[in-house]
């Protein structure tokens, strides 16, 4: 996360807002103290692994192996025309 002072924000507002729109978070300080945080208006579609790694920290599902056996392992081409020579 980037930190900018109020003076820098005033001088480079367009550039800083573009960076925030691109997904960067910016902290704004006044006299060295944190005053505000600028974050994108809509959340980023992609997340960094470091931001979501805790979601995968739990124990593995004990039934996972059994569930895998239930998955149909055969593959087929859904775009393949079953009737040869049809146009």
PDB file with one MODEL, atoms N, CA, C and O in Angstrom:
MODEL        1
ATOM      1  N   UNK A   1       0.857  -1.175   0.000  1.00  0.00           N
ATOM      2  CA  UNK A   1       0.000   0.000   0.000  1.00  0.00           C
ATOM      3  C   UNK A   1       0.899   1.233   0.000  1.00  0.00           C
ATOM      4  O   UNK A   1       1.859   1.320   0.765  1.00  0.00           O
ATOM      5  N   UNK A   2       0.576   2.161  -0.854  1.00  0.00           N
ATOM      6  CA  UNK A   2       1.349   3.391  -0.993  1.00  0.00           C
ATOM      7  C   UNK A   2       0.824   4.441  -0.019  1.00  0.00           C
ATOM      8  O   UNK A   2      -0.375   4.508   0.250  1.00  0.00           O
ATOM      9  N   UNK A   3       1.730   5.254   0.502  1.00  0.00           N
ATOM     10  CA  UNK A   3       1.347   6.355   1.379  1.00  0.00           C
ATOM     11  C   UNK A   3       1.765   7.663   0.724  1.00  0.00           C
ATOM     12  O   UNK A   3       2.907   7.803   0.288  1.00  0.00           O
ATOM     13  N   UNK A   4       0.846   8.621   0.652  1.00  0.00           N
ATOM     14  CA  UNK A   4       1.152   9.942   0.092  1.00  0.00           C
ATOM     15  C   UNK A   4       0.686  11.007   1.073  1.00  0.00           C
ATOM     16  O   UNK A   4      -0.290  10.826   1.801  1.00  0.00           O
ATOM     17  N   UNK A   5       1.405  12.115   1.072  1.00  0.00           N
ATOM     18  CA  UNK A   5       0.999  13.253   1.883  1.00  0.00           C
ATOM     19  C   UNK A   5      -0.071  14.056   1.164  1.00  0.00           C
ATOM     20  O   UNK A   5      -0.265  13.914  -0.044  1.00  0.00           O
ATOM     21  N   UNK A   6      -0.759  14.895   1.911  1.00  0.00           N
ATOM     22  CA  UNK A   6      -1.832  15.702   1.331  1.00  0.00           C
ATOM     23  C   UNK A   6      -1.309  16.599   0.212  1.00  0.00           C
ATOM     24  O   UNK A   6      -1.978  16.765  -0.808  1.00  0.00           O
ATOM     25  N   UNK A   7      -0.125  17.176   0.389  1.00  0.00           N
ATOM     26  CA  UNK A   7       0.447  18.043  -0.643  1.00  0.00           C
ATOM     27  C   UNK A   7       0.683  17.251  -1.934  1.00  0.00           C
ATOM     28  O   UNK A   7       0.355  17.722  -3.022  1.00  0.00           O
ATOM     29  N   UNK A   8       1.257  16.040  -1.809  1.00  0.00           N
ATOM     30  CA  UNK A   8       1.495  15.211  -2.996  1.00  0.00           C
ATOM     31  C   UNK A   8       0.177  14.836  -3.668  1.00  0.00           C
ATOM     32  O   UNK A   8       0.096  14.795  -4.896  1.00  0.00           O
ATOM     33  N   UNK A   9      -0.852  14.562  -2.871  1.00  0.00           N
ATOM     34  CA  UNK A   9      -2.165  14.237  -3.438  1.00  0.00           C
ATOM     35  C   UNK A   9      -2.693  15.412  -4.252  1.00  0.00           C
ATOM     36  O   UNK A   9      -3.213  15.221  -5.351  1.00  0.00           O
ATOM     37  N   UNK A  10      -2.563  16.629  -3.717  1.00  0.00           N
ATOM     38  CA  UNK A  10      -3.033  17.808  -4.444  1.00  0.00           C
ATOM     39  C   UNK A  10      -2.266  18.008  -5.749  1.00  0.00           C
ATOM     40  O   UNK A  10      -2.854  18.362  -6.770  1.00  0.00           O
ATOM     41  N   UNK A  11      -0.954  17.780  -5.713  1.00  0.00           N
ATOM     42  CA  UNK A  11      -0.120  18.011  -6.891  1.00  0.00           C
ATOM     43  C   UNK A  11      -0.283  16.923  -7.952  1.00  0.00           C
ATOM     44  O   UNK A  11      -0.122  17.191  -9.142  1.00  0.00           O
ATOM     45  N   UNK A  12      -0.601  15.702  -7.530  1.00  0.00           N
ATOM     46  CA  UNK A  12      -0.663  14.567  -8.461  1.00  0.00           C
ATOM     47  C   UNK A  12      -1.996  13.831  -8.379  1.00  0.00           C
ATOM     48  O   UNK A  12      -2.039  12.608  -8.514  1.00  0.00           O
ATOM     49  N   UNK A  13      -3.068  14.556  -8.161  1.00  0.00           N
ATOM     50  CA  UNK A  13      -4.371  13.918  -7.931  1.00  0.00           C
ATOM     51  C   UNK A  13      -4.780  12.988  -9.069  1.00  0.00           C
ATOM     52  O   UNK A  13      -5.223  11.868  -8.814  1.00  0.00           O
ATOM     53  N   UNK A  14      -4.641  13.425 -10.310  1.00  0.00           N
ATOM     54  CA  UNK A  14      -5.078  12.591 -11.442  1.00  0.00           C
ATOM     55  C   UNK A  14      -4.312  11.282 -11.496  1.00  0.00           C
ATOM     56  O   UNK A  14      -4.910  10.220 -11.665  1.00  0.00           O
ATOM     57  N   UNK A  15      -2.994  11.348 -11.353  1.00  0.00           N
ATOM     58  CA  UNK A  15      -2.171  10.139 -11.398  1.00  0.00           C
ATOM     59  C   UNK A  15      -2.527   9.187 -10.253  1.00  0.00           C
ATOM     60  O   UNK A  15      -2.646   7.979 -10.457  1.00  0.00           O
ATOM     61  N   UNK A  16      -2.692   9.732  -9.063  1.00  0.00           N
ATOM     62  CA  UNK A  16      -2.994   8.893  -7.901  1.00  0.00           C
ATOM     63  C   UNK A  16      -4.368   8.248  -8.045  1.00  0.00           C
ATOM     64  O   UNK A  16      -4.534   7.073  -7.719  1.00  0.00           O
ATOM     65  N   UNK A  17      -5.347   8.995  -8.524  1.00  0.00           N
ATOM     66  CA  UNK A  17      -6.686   8.426  -8.719  1.00  0.00           C
ATOM     67  C   UNK A  17      -6.644   7.332  -9.785  1.00  0.00           C
ATOM     68  O   UNK A  17      -7.324   6.316  -9.640  1.00  0.00           O
ATOM     69  N   UNK A  18      -5.864   7.513 -10.849  1.00  0.00           N
ATOM     70  CA  UNK A  18      -5.726   6.455 -11.864  1.00  0.00           C
ATOM     71  C   UNK A  18      -5.144   5.186 -11.249  1.00  0.00           C
ATOM     72  O   UNK A  18      -5.590   4.082 -11.561  1.00  0.00           O
ATOM     73  N   UNK A  19      -4.150   5.341 -10.379  1.00  0.00           N
ATOM     74  CA  UNK A  19      -3.553   4.171  -9.726  1.00  0.00           C
ATOM     75  C   UNK A  19      -4.569   3.473  -8.832  1.00  0.00           C
ATOM     76  O   UNK A  19      -4.612   2.244  -8.775  1.00  0.00           O
ATOM     77  N   UNK A  20      -5.381   4.252  -8.141  1.00  0.00           N
ATOM     78  CA  UNK A  20      -6.419   3.661  -7.286  1.00  0.00           C
ATOM     79  C   UNK A  20      -7.444   2.936  -8.150  1.00  0.00           C
ATOM     80  O   UNK A  20      -7.860   1.829  -7.810  1.00  0.00           O
ATOM     81  N   UNK A  21      -7.856   3.537  -9.255  1.00  0.00           N
ATOM     82  CA  UNK A  21      -8.792   2.876 -10.171  1.00  0.00           C
ATOM     83  C   UNK A  21      -8.239   1.546 -10.667  1.00  0.00           C
ATOM     84  O   UNK A  21      -8.995   0.603 -10.905  1.00  0.00           O
ATOM     85  N   UNK A  22      -6.921   1.472 -10.823  1.00  0.00           N
ATOM     86  CA  UNK A  22      -6.273   0.255 -11.317  1.00  0.00           C
ATOM     87  C   UNK A  22      -6.147  -0.813 -10.233  1.00  0.00           C
ATOM     88  O   UNK A  22      -5.679  -1.919 -10.500  1.00  0.00           O
ATOM     89  N   UNK A  23      -6.569  -0.481  -8.997  1.00  0.00           N
ATOM     90  CA  UNK A  23      -6.572  -1.494  -7.947  1.00  0.00           C
ATOM     91  C   UNK A  23      -5.647  -1.225  -6.779  1.00  0.00           C
ATOM     92  O   UNK A  23      -5.678  -1.954  -5.788  1.00  0.00           O
ATOM     93  N   UNK A  24      -4.830  -0.198  -6.876  1.00  0.00           N
ATOM     94  CA  UNK A  24      -3.896   0.107  -5.788  1.00  0.00           C
ATOM     95  C   UNK A  24      -4.629   0.818  -4.651  1.00  0.00           C
ATOM     96  O   UNK A  24      -5.533   1.618  -4.894  1.00  0.00           O
ATOM     97  N   UNK A  25      -4.241   0.527  -3.423  1.00  0.00           N
ATOM     98  CA  UNK A  25      -4.780   1.246  -2.271  1.00  0.00           C
ATOM     99  C   UNK A  25      -3.761   2.294  -1.855  1.00  0.00           C
ATOM    100  O   UNK A  25      -2.561   2.020  -1.826  1.00  0.00           O
ATOM    101  N   UNK A  26      -4.235   3.495  -1.532  1.00  0.00           N
ATOM    102  CA  UNK A  26      -3.351   4.600  -1.176  1.00  0.00           C
ATOM    103  C   UNK A  26      -3.795   5.182   0.162  1.00  0.00           C
ATOM    104  O   UNK A  26      -4.974   5.469   0.371  1.00  0.00           O
ATOM    105  N   UNK A  27      -2.831   5.348   1.061  1.00  0.00           N
ATOM    106  CA  UNK A  27      -3.101   6.011   2.338  1.00  0.00           C
ATOM    107  C   UNK A  27      -2.701   7.472   2.197  1.00  0.00           C
ATOM    108  O   UNK A  27      -1.664   7.786   1.613  1.00  0.00           O
ATOM    109  N   UNK A  28      -3.523   8.360   2.733  1.00  0.00           N
ATOM    110  CA  UNK A  28      -3.244   9.792   2.677  1.00  0.00           C
ATOM    111  C   UNK A  28      -2.934  10.260   4.094  1.00  0.00           C
ATOM    112  O   UNK A  28      -3.687   9.995   5.031  1.00  0.00           O
ATOM    113  N   UNK A  29      -1.805  10.963   4.232  1.00  0.00           N
ATOM    114  CA  UNK A  29      -1.425  11.472   5.548  1.00  0.00           C
ATOM    115  C   UNK A  29      -1.513  12.988   5.571  1.00  0.00           C
ATOM    116  O   UNK A  29      -1.314  13.653   4.554  1.00  0.00           O
ATOM    117  N   UNK A  30      -1.813  13.521   6.743  1.00  0.00           N
ATOM    118  CA  UNK A  30      -1.815  14.959   6.983  1.00  0.00           C
ATOM    119  C   UNK A  30      -0.889  15.176   8.175  1.00  0.00           C
ATOM    120  O   UNK A  30      -1.119  14.641   9.259  1.00  0.00           O
ATOM    121  N   UNK A  31       0.149  15.958   7.965  1.00  0.00           N
ATOM    122  CA  UNK A  31       1.152  16.207   9.006  1.00  0.00           C
ATOM    123  C   UNK A  31       1.712  14.891   9.555  1.00  0.00           C
ATOM    124  O   UNK A  31       1.983  14.770  10.750  1.00  0.00           O
ATOM    125  N   UNK A  32       1.881  13.909   8.665  1.00  0.00           N
ATOM    126  CA  UNK A  32       2.480  12.642   9.061  1.00  0.00           C
ATOM    127  C   UNK A  32       1.536  11.632   9.682  1.00  0.00           C
ATOM    128  O   UNK A  32       1.933  10.497   9.947  1.00  0.00           O
ATOM    129  N   UNK A  33       0.290  12.025   9.918  1.00  0.00           N
ATOM    130  CA  UNK A  33      -0.687  11.101  10.520  1.00  0.00           C
ATOM    131  C   UNK A  33      -1.654  10.612   9.454  1.00  0.00           C
ATOM    132  O   UNK A  33      -2.067  11.371   8.578  1.00  0.00           O
ATOM    133  N   UNK A  34      -2.008   9.342   9.537  1.00  0.00           N
ATOM    134  CA  UNK A  34      -2.955   8.765   8.586  1.00  0.00           C
ATOM    135  C   UNK A  34      -4.300   9.476   8.705  1.00  0.00           C
ATOM    136  O   UNK A  34      -4.875   9.555   9.791  1.00  0.00           O
ATOM    137  N   UNK A  35      -4.795   9.991   7.582  1.00  0.00           N
ATOM    138  CA  UNK A  35      -6.067  10.712   7.580  1.00  0.00           C
ATOM    139  C   UNK A  35      -7.129   9.989   6.760  1.00  0.00           C
ATOM    140  O   UNK A  35      -8.316  10.071   7.075  1.00  0.00           O
ATOM    141  N   UNK A  36      -6.712   9.282   5.713  1.00  0.00           N
ATOM    142  CA  UNK A  36      -7.694   8.642   4.835  1.00  0.00           C
ATOM    143  C   UNK A  36      -7.039   7.499   4.077  1.00  0.00           C
ATOM    144  O   UNK A  36      -5.817   7.420   3.948  1.00  0.00           O
ATOM    145  N   UNK A  37      -7.892   6.623   3.584  1.00  0.00           N
ATOM    146  CA  UNK A  37      -7.459   5.542   2.689  1.00  0.00           C
ATOM    147  C   UNK A  37      -8.272   5.633   1.423  1.00  0.00           C
ATOM    148  O   UNK A  37      -9.497   5.743   1.473  1.00  0.00           O
ATOM    149  N   UNK A  38      -7.606   5.588   0.292  1.00  0.00           N
ATOM    150  CA  UNK A  38      -8.299   5.583  -0.998  1.00  0.00           C
ATOM    151  C   UNK A  38      -8.254   4.156  -1.524  1.00  0.00           C
ATOM    152  O   UNK A  38      -7.185   3.555  -1.625  1.00  0.00           O
ATOM    153  N   UNK A  39      -9.430   3.618  -1.859  1.00  0.00           N
ATOM    154  CA  UNK A  39      -9.533   2.256  -2.392  1.00  0.00           C
ATOM    155  C   UNK A  39     -10.389   2.300  -3.653  1.00  0.00           C
ATOM    156  O   UNK A  39     -11.191   3.219  -3.821  1.00  0.00           O
ATOM    157  N   UNK A  40     -10.229   1.318  -4.545  1.00  0.00           N
ATOM    158  CA  UNK A  40     -11.052   1.306  -5.758  1.00  0.00           C
ATOM    159  C   UNK A  40     -12.543   1.258  -5.418  1.00  0.00           C
ATOM    160  O   UNK A  40     -12.943   0.633  -4.436  1.00  0.00           O
ATOM    161  N   UNK A  41     -13.352   1.917  -6.234  1.00  0.00           N
ATOM    162  CA  UNK A  41     -14.799   1.937  -6.003  1.00  0.00           C
ATOM    163  C   UNK A  41     -15.408   0.555  -6.166  1.00  0.00           C
ATOM    164  O   UNK A  41     -16.330   0.195  -5.434  1.00  0.00           O
ATOM    165  N   UNK A  42     -14.904  -0.224  -7.118  1.00  0.00           N
ATOM    166  CA  UNK A  42     -15.382  -1.597  -7.279  1.00  0.00           C
ATOM    167  C   UNK A  42     -14.219  -2.523  -6.960  1.00  0.00           C
ATOM    168  O   UNK A  42     -13.080  -2.238  -7.330  1.00  0.00           O
ATOM    169  N   UNK A  43     -14.494  -3.619  -6.282  1.00  0.00           N
ATOM    170  CA  UNK A  43     -13.401  -4.504  -5.883  1.00  0.00           C
ATOM    171  C   UNK A  43     -12.691  -5.097  -7.097  1.00  0.00           C
ATOM    172  O   UNK A  43     -13.289  -5.302  -8.153  1.00  0.00           O
ATOM    173  N   UNK A  44     -11.421  -5.361  -6.918  1.00  0.00           N
ATOM    174  CA  UNK A  44     -10.644  -5.981  -7.995  1.00  0.00           C
ATOM    175  C   UNK A  44     -11.190  -7.368  -8.281  1.00  0.00           C
ATOM    176  O   UNK A  44     -11.574  -8.098  -7.367  1.00  0.00           O
ATOM    177  N   UNK A  45     -11.219  -7.720  -9.538  1.00  0.00           N
ATOM    178  CA  UNK A  45     -11.727  -9.035  -9.908  1.00  0.00           C
ATOM    179  C   UNK A  45     -10.750 -10.122  -9.473  1.00  0.00           C
ATOM    180  O   UNK A  45     -11.166 -11.171  -8.980  1.00  0.00           O
ATOM    181  N   UNK A  46      -9.472  -9.880  -9.650  1.00  0.00           N
ATOM    182  CA  UNK A  46      -8.449 -10.845  -9.272  1.00  0.00           C
ATOM    183  C   UNK A  46      -7.910 -10.479  -7.905  1.00  0.00           C
ATOM    184  O   UNK A  46      -7.745  -9.300  -7.591  1.00  0.00           O
ATOM    185  N   UNK A  47      -7.641 -11.470  -7.106  1.00  0.00           N
ATOM    186  CA  UNK A  47      -7.082 -11.264  -5.775  1.00  0.00           C
ATOM    187  C   UNK A  47      -5.671 -11.831  -5.721  1.00  0.00           C
ATOM    188  O   UNK A  47      -5.377 -12.839  -6.363  1.00  0.00           O
ATOM    189  N   UNK A  48      -4.808 -11.189  -4.961  1.00  0.00           N
ATOM    190  CA  UNK A  48      -3.465 -11.725  -4.752  1.00  0.00           C
ATOM    191  C   UNK A  48      -3.558 -12.915  -3.805  1.00  0.00           C
ATOM    192  O   UNK A  48      -4.388 -12.932  -2.896  1.00  0.00           O
ATOM    193  N   UNK A  49      -2.699 -13.911  -4.024  1.00  0.00           N
ATOM    194  CA  UNK A  49      -2.705 -15.113  -3.191  1.00  0.00           C
ATOM    195  C   UNK A  49      -2.549 -14.742  -1.720  1.00  0.00           C
ATOM    196  O   UNK A  49      -3.229 -15.318  -0.871  1.00  0.00           O
ATOM    197  N   UNK A  50      -1.670 -13.795  -1.401  1.00  0.00           N
ATOM    198  CA  UNK A  50      -1.449 -13.400  -0.008  1.00  0.00           C
ATOM    199  C   UNK A  50      -2.732 -12.901   0.652  1.00  0.00           C
ATOM    200  O   UNK A  50      -2.900 -13.035   1.864  1.00  0.00           O
ATOM    201  N   UNK A  51      -3.635 -12.327  -0.136  1.00  0.00           N
ATOM    202  CA  UNK A  51      -4.885 -11.797   0.411  1.00  0.00           C
ATOM    203  C   UNK A  51      -5.917 -12.879   0.701  1.00  0.00           C
ATOM    204  O   UNK A  51      -6.816 -12.667   1.515  1.00  0.00           O
ATOM    205  N   UNK A  52      -5.804 -14.042   0.047  1.00  0.00           N
ATOM    206  CA  UNK A  52      -6.820 -15.087   0.229  1.00  0.00           C
ATOM    207  C   UNK A  52      -6.269 -16.396   0.780  1.00  0.00           C
ATOM    208  O   UNK A  52      -7.033 -17.338   0.992  1.00  0.00           O
ATOM    209  N   UNK A  53      -4.968 -16.476   1.017  1.00  0.00           N
ATOM    210  CA  UNK A  53      -4.344 -17.733   1.458  1.00  0.00           C
ATOM    211  C   UNK A  53      -4.994 -18.276   2.726  1.00  0.00           C
ATOM    212  O   UNK A  53      -5.120 -19.492   2.875  1.00  0.00           O
ATOM    213  N   UNK A  54      -5.406 -17.408   3.636  1.00  0.00           N
ATOM    214  CA  UNK A  54      -6.028 -17.864   4.889  1.00  0.00           C
ATOM    215  C   UNK A  54      -7.314 -18.644   4.643  1.00  0.00           C
ATOM    216  O   UNK A  54      -7.695 -19.471   5.471  1.00  0.00           O
ATOM    217  N   UNK A  55      -7.984 -18.399   3.531  1.00  0.00           N
ATOM    218  CA  UNK A  55      -9.216 -19.126   3.227  1.00  0.00           C
ATOM    219  C   UNK A  55      -8.955 -20.608   2.992  1.00  0.00           C
ATOM    220  O   UNK A  55      -9.859 -21.430   3.146  1.00  0.00           O
ATOM    221  N   UNK A  56      -7.723 -20.954   2.620  1.00  0.00           N
ATOM    222  CA  UNK A  56      -7.375 -22.336   2.305  1.00  0.00           C
ATOM    223  C   UNK A  56      -6.560 -22.999   3.413  1.00  0.00           C
ATOM    224  O   UNK A  56      -6.009 -24.081   3.213  1.00  0.00           O
ATOM    225  N   UNK A  57      -6.480 -22.367   4.564  1.00  0.00           N
ATOM    226  CA  UNK A  57      -5.618 -22.858   5.639  1.00  0.00           C
ATOM    227  C   UNK A  57      -6.256 -23.984   6.456  1.00  0.00           C
ATOM    228  O   UNK A  57      -5.565 -24.636   7.240  1.00  0.00           O
ATOM    229  N   UNK A  58      -7.537 -24.221   6.293  1.00  0.00           N
ATOM    230  CA  UNK A  58      -8.229 -25.237   7.093  1.00  0.00           C
ATOM    231  C   UNK A  58      -7.867 -26.655   6.695  1.00  0.00           C
ATOM    232  O   UNK A  58      -7.120 -26.880   5.743  1.00  0.00           O
ATOM    233  N   UNK A  59      -8.404 -27.598   7.435  1.00  0.00           N
ATOM    234  CA  UNK A  59      -8.174 -29.013   7.141  1.00  0.00           C
ATOM    235  C   UNK A  59      -8.843 -29.380   5.824  1.00  0.00           C
ATOM    236  O   UNK A  59      -9.854 -28.798   5.432  1.00  0.00           O
ATOM    237  N   UNK A  60      -8.257 -30.351   5.161  1.00  0.00           N
ATOM    238  CA  UNK A  60      -8.856 -30.854   3.923  1.00  0.00           C
ATOM    239  C   UNK A  60     -10.122 -31.633   4.263  1.00  0.00           C
ATOM    240  O   UNK A  60     -10.233 -32.205   5.347  1.00  0.00           O
ATOM    241  N   UNK A  61     -11.054 -31.651   3.353  1.00  0.00           N
ATOM    242  CA  UNK A  61     -12.300 -32.393   3.530  1.00  0.00           C
ATOM    243  C   UNK A  61     -11.979 -33.883   3.585  1.00  0.00           C
ATOM    244  O   UNK A  61     -11.392 -34.414   2.641  1.00  0.00           O
ATOM    245  N   UNK A  62     -12.348 -34.571   4.666  1.00  0.00           N
ATOM    246  CA  UNK A  62     -12.017 -35.994   4.781  1.00  0.00           C
ATOM    247  C   UNK A  62     -12.711 -36.854   3.721  1.00  0.00           C
ATOM    248  O   UNK A  62     -12.247 -37.959   3.438  1.00  0.00           O
ATOM    249  N   UNK A  63     -13.794 -36.384   3.137  1.00  0.00           N
ATOM    250  CA  UNK A  63     -14.518 -37.154   2.125  1.00  0.00           C
ATOM    251  C   UNK A  63     -14.070 -36.832   0.700  1.00  0.00           C
ATOM    252  O   UNK A  63     -14.671 -37.326  -0.254  1.00  0.00           O
ATOM    253  N   UNK A  64     -13.025 -36.011   0.535  1.00  0.00           N
ATOM    254  CA  UNK A  64     -12.612 -35.571  -0.792  1.00  0.00           C
ATOM    255  C   UNK A  64     -12.279 -36.746  -1.709  1.00  0.00           C
ATOM    256  O   UNK A  64     -12.714 -36.768  -2.860  1.00  0.00           O
ATOM    257  N   UNK A  65     -11.521 -37.716  -1.219  1.00  0.00           N
ATOM    258  CA  UNK A  65     -11.141 -38.853  -2.061  1.00  0.00           C
ATOM    259  C   UNK A  65     -12.372 -39.618  -2.515  1.00  0.00           C
ATOM    260  O   UNK A  65     -12.466 -40.014  -3.677  1.00  0.00           O
ATOM    261  N   UNK A  66     -13.311 -39.827  -1.607  1.00  0.00           N
ATOM    262  CA  UNK A  66     -14.545 -40.535  -1.958  1.00  0.00           C
ATOM    263  C   UNK A  66     -15.350 -39.726  -2.988  1.00  0.00           C
ATOM    264  O   UNK A  66     -15.912 -40.296  -3.924  1.00  0.00           O
ATOM    265  N   UNK A  67     -15.402 -38.415  -2.816  1.00  0.00           N
ATOM    266  CA  UNK A  67     -16.128 -37.561  -3.755  1.00  0.00           C
ATOM    267  C   UNK A  67     -15.480 -37.578  -5.137  1.00  0.00           C
ATOM    268  O   UNK A  67     -16.183 -37.530  -6.146  1.00  0.00           O
ATOM    269  N   UNK A  68     -14.156 -37.645  -5.197  1.00  0.00           N
ATOM    270  CA  UNK A  68     -13.465 -37.683  -6.486  1.00  0.00           C
ATOM    271  C   UNK A  68     -13.884 -38.903  -7.293  1.00  0.00           C
ATOM    272  O   UNK A  68     -13.996 -38.827  -8.517  1.00  0.00           O
ATOM    273  N   UNK A  69     -14.112 -40.008  -6.633  1.00  0.00           N
ATOM    274  CA  UNK A  69     -14.502 -41.234  -7.323  1.00  0.00           C
ATOM    275  C   UNK A  69     -15.870 -41.100  -7.988  1.00  0.00           C
ATOM    276  O   UNK A  69     -16.165 -41.827  -8.936  1.00  0.00           O
ATOM    277  N   UNK A  70     -16.699 -40.191  -7.510  1.00  0.00           N
ATOM    278  CA  UNK A  70     -18.035 -39.994  -8.067  1.00  0.00           C
ATOM    279  C   UNK A  70     -18.034 -39.117  -9.319  1.00  0.00           C
ATOM    280  O   UNK A  70     -19.027 -39.062 -10.045  1.00  0.00           O
ATOM    281  N   UNK A  71     -16.921 -38.436  -9.565  1.00  0.00           N
ATOM    282  CA  UNK A  71     -16.842 -37.535 -10.714  1.00  0.00           C
ATOM    283  C   UNK A  71     -16.673 -38.344 -11.987  1.00  0.00           C
ATOM    284  O   UNK A  71     -15.849 -39.257 -12.048  1.00  0.00           O
ATOM    285  N   UNK A  72     -17.451 -38.009 -12.996  1.00  0.00           N
ATOM    286  CA  UNK A  72     -17.344 -38.663 -14.301  1.00  0.00           C
ATOM    287  C   UNK A  72     -16.024 -38.232 -14.937  1.00  0.00           C
ATOM    288  O   UNK A  72     -15.837 -37.051 -15.228  1.00  0.00           O
ATOM    289  N   UNK A  73     -15.127 -39.159 -15.151  1.00  0.00           N
ATOM    290  CA  UNK A  73     -13.800 -38.850 -15.675  1.00  0.00           C
ATOM    291  C   UNK A  73     -13.732 -38.864 -17.199  1.00  0.00           C
ATOM    292  O   UNK A  73     -12.685 -38.556 -17.768  1.00  0.00           O
ATOM    293  N   UNK A  74     -14.824 -39.214 -17.866  1.00  0.00           N
ATOM    294  CA  UNK A  74     -14.781 -39.254 -19.327  1.00  0.00           C
ATOM    295  C   UNK A  74     -14.985 -37.849 -19.888  1.00  0.00           C
ATOM    296  O   UNK A  74     -15.750 -37.048 -19.350  1.00  0.00           O
ATOM    297  N   UNK A  75     -14.288 -37.579 -20.967  1.00  0.00           N
ATOM    298  CA  UNK A  75     -14.385 -36.279 -21.607  1.00  0.00           C
ATOM    299  C   UNK A  75     -14.971 -36.450 -23.001  1.00  0.00           C
ATOM    300  O   UNK A  75     -14.758 -37.473 -23.652  1.00  0.00           O
ATOM    301  N   UNK A  76     -15.704 -35.453 -23.448  1.00  0.00           N
ATOM    302  CA  UNK A  76     -16.225 -35.490 -24.809  1.00  0.00           C
ATOM    303  C   UNK A  76     -16.182 -34.082 -25.383  1.00  0.00           C
ATOM    304  O   UNK A  76     -16.182 -33.096 -24.646  1.00  0.00           O
ATOM    305  N   UNK A  77     -16.145 -34.004 -26.688  1.00  0.00           N
ATOM    306  CA  UNK A  77     -16.143 -32.731 -27.382  1.00  0.00           C
ATOM    307  C   UNK A  77     -17.598 -32.335 -27.612  1.00  0.00           C
ATOM    308  O   UNK A  77     -18.280 -32.931 -28.446  1.00  0.00           O
ATOM    309  N   UNK A  78     -18.070 -31.347 -26.886  1.00  0.00           N
ATOM    310  CA  UNK A  78     -19.478 -30.952 -26.988  1.00  0.00           C
ATOM    311  C   UNK A  78     -19.792 -30.273 -28.317  1.00  0.00           C
ATOM    312  O   UNK A  78     -20.961 -30.154 -28.684  1.00  0.00           O
ATOM    313  N   UNK A  79     -18.766 -29.827 -29.044  1.00  0.00           N
ATOM    314  CA  UNK A  79     -18.982 -29.178 -30.330  1.00  0.00           C
ATOM    315  C   UNK A  79     -18.908 -30.163 -31.492  1.00  0.00           C
ATOM    316  O   UNK A  79     -19.226 -29.818 -32.630  1.00  0.00           O
ATOM    317  N   UNK A  80     -18.488 -31.382 -31.199  1.00  0.00           N
ATOM    318  CA  UNK A  80     -18.369 -32.385 -32.248  1.00  0.00           C
ATOM    319  C   UNK A  80     -19.759 -32.809 -32.703  1.00  0.00           C
ATOM    320  O   UNK A  80     -20.620 -33.129 -31.885  1.00  0.00           O
ATOM    321  N   UNK A  81     -19.966 -32.807 -34.007  1.00  0.00           N
ATOM    322  CA  UNK A  81     -21.259 -33.214 -34.565  1.00  0.00           C
ATOM    323  C   UNK A  81     -21.312 -34.731 -34.590  1.00  0.00           C
ATOM    324  O   UNK A  81     -20.445 -35.380 -35.174  1.00  0.00           O
ATOM    325  N   UNK A  82     -22.328 -35.290 -33.956  1.00  0.00           N
ATOM    326  CA  UNK A  82     -22.420 -36.750 -33.887  1.00  0.00           C
ATOM    327  C   UNK A  82     -22.788 -37.371 -35.225  1.00  0.00           C
ATOM    328  O   UNK A  82     -22.499 -38.544 -35.458  1.00  0.00           O
ATOM    329  N   UNK A  83     -23.419 -36.609 -36.107  1.00  0.00           N
ATOM    330  CA  UNK A  83     -23.765 -37.158 -37.432  1.00  0.00           C
ATOM    331  C   UNK A  83     -22.691 -36.734 -38.421  1.00  0.00           C
ATOM    332  O   UNK A  83     -22.534 -35.545 -38.699  1.00  0.00           O
ATOM    333  N   UNK A  84     -21.958 -37.692 -38.949  1.00  0.00           N
ATOM    334  CA  UNK A  84     -20.862 -37.425 -39.885  1.00  0.00           C
ATOM    335  C   UNK A  84     -21.395 -36.811 -41.170  1.00  0.00           C
ATOM    336  O   UNK A  84     -22.441 -37.222 -41.674  1.00  0.00           O
ATOM    337  N   UNK A  85     -20.680 -35.834 -41.694  1.00  0.00           N
ATOM    338  CA  UNK A  85     -21.010 -35.264 -42.989  1.00  0.00           C
ATOM    339  C   UNK A  85     -22.133 -34.243 -42.968  1.00  0.00           C
ATOM    340  O   UNK A  85     -22.473 -33.706 -44.023  1.00  0.00           O
ATOM    341  N   UNK A  86     -22.718 -33.952 -41.830  1.00  0.00           N
ATOM    342  CA  UNK A  86     -23.806 -32.970 -41.781  1.00  0.00           C
ATOM    343  C   UNK A  86     -23.220 -31.573 -41.909  1.00  0.00           C
ATOM    344  O   UNK A  86     -22.175 -31.278 -41.329  1.00  0.00           O
ATOM    345  N   UNK A  87     -23.880 -30.725 -42.659  1.00  0.00           N
ATOM    346  CA  UNK A  87     -23.430 -29.343 -42.804  1.00  0.00           C
ATOM    347  C   UNK A  87     -24.540 -28.386 -42.520  1.00  0.00           C
ATOM    348  O   UNK A  87     -24.343 -27.173 -42.594  1.00  0.00           O
TER     349      UNK A  87
ENDMDL
END
